[in-house]
Amino acid sequence: MLLPAEYKRYQKHLNLPEVGVEGQLKLKNASVLVVGAGGLGCPVLLYLTAAGVGTIGVVDPDVVDISNLQRQVLYTTNEVGKPKAKAAVAHLQKLNPEVTFDTYSLAFESDNARAIAEGYDIVVDCTDNFKTRYLINDVCVTLGKPFVYGAIHRFEGQVAVLNHQGGPTYRCLFPEFPNEMEIPNCNDTGVLGVLPGVIGTYQATEVIKMLTGLGEPLSNHLLMVDLLAMSFQKIRVKRRADAETLAQAGLSSGYKPAKSAANGPQKIAPQELANRLAAGEDIFLLDVRERPEFDICHLEGAVLIPVGIIPNNGKRIPTDKPVVVYCHHGIRSANVANYLHTQFGLTNLYNLDGGIHAWAREVEPEMEVY
Amino acid sequence: MNTPITVLLFGITRDITGQSTIQQPLPTQARVSDLMEQLQNQYPRLGEIRALLVAVNGEYADPDTPLTPTDEVALIPPVSGG
């Protein structure tokens, strides 16, 4: 039940028939884990605390830096150098003494994530790196726990309620952990200070909605926010059939970016391939275009397995010699090479850079092009 | 070539192309994979991003999803900032 002081504190909630005493009690009896007490974490923590969520866990291994203060509105200048989780809880406790806080001044990692997350109803992803984002997803999916995702970049942000009642997961949006080459995990990228405020308050809104049963959760959608155009797009997303398998595989992967350069597909330039073939090297040439394209032109000795039938023909591809995959411009073949690497574990793959079009231009000018 | 299709760009795809929207002319009966191949030829850096969610008219789309000139495509990469 609510105490007399709580009736006063939460009066504006209690005056909403959609929340009322019942809803406020749901908030009071709930527990939420906020992973990351930075740009997103600050507004999330402030609003969940103010709203009266009974138990709030705060995870952050960092200390306050002066460059944080442009957007991390919980901290003050004299707290530079102090652990964020501790400083955050000190402020939040003053905002609302009714709330119980669990302070974790440590990194959320594979070996502690499950034990920390287990005790909470909902997790909020306010981290600033892919490794922790994928870890939060994988732990929540295996625990069957919903989490509220938020992420920011320059002037735009993403929000979604994930793994909620069989809804999509983070890996349904972005199945694989991107490597540094693809998406730099860049701390140097600027960000408009108010952006995490916008995205974080959306995250807090979704948490409060889920806990009280208000409205419709932002599940089955990814919300894209662009502050420059002030545009909002909801992208409909479905749960992948293999969402759980991906999460389990993720947990045992150690969170190295997928396909390290060591044994993943590599690029090969047309001239380099020509040189190696001319030197007599035994190379399997895999053409993944369609039959009519193959009939126009192909590399001598190439085997045609169009993209669509690759999954059923993986065993036809040798593992004991280099395999060069090619298509028209090198895009389809790059996807095939990545697929063969992840699904069949092939480590002998090359993608012909620029495809047969580049080959015709650079090596075999007499070849018919299309 | 037909009426160009509208492509909305987010995250690193916006940084790579320097644009938030591209009007891309496409042949008839083009699919998402054809659009991506064209864009990747124009902006080779796009080809390095495997983790890219493509949406057509606000719905998650596969490489095989067919495109018509009135469609609006969005390229959504993951972003890590927090």
Interface residues (C-beta under 8 A of the other chain):
Chain A: G36 G38 G39 L40 G41 D125 C126 T127 D128 N129 F130 R133 G150 A151 I152 H153 R154 E156 G157 Q158 L173 F174 P175 E176 F177 P178 M181 E182 I183 P184 N185 C186 T189 V191 P196 L222 M224 D226 L228 A229 Q233 K234 I235 R236 V237 K238 H328 H329 G330 I331 R332 A334 N335 N338
Chain B: L8 F10 G11 I12 R14 D15 S20 S33 M36 E37 Q40 N41 G47 E48 I49 R50 A51 L53 A55 G58 E59 Y60 P63 A74 I76 P77 P78 V79 S80 G81 G82
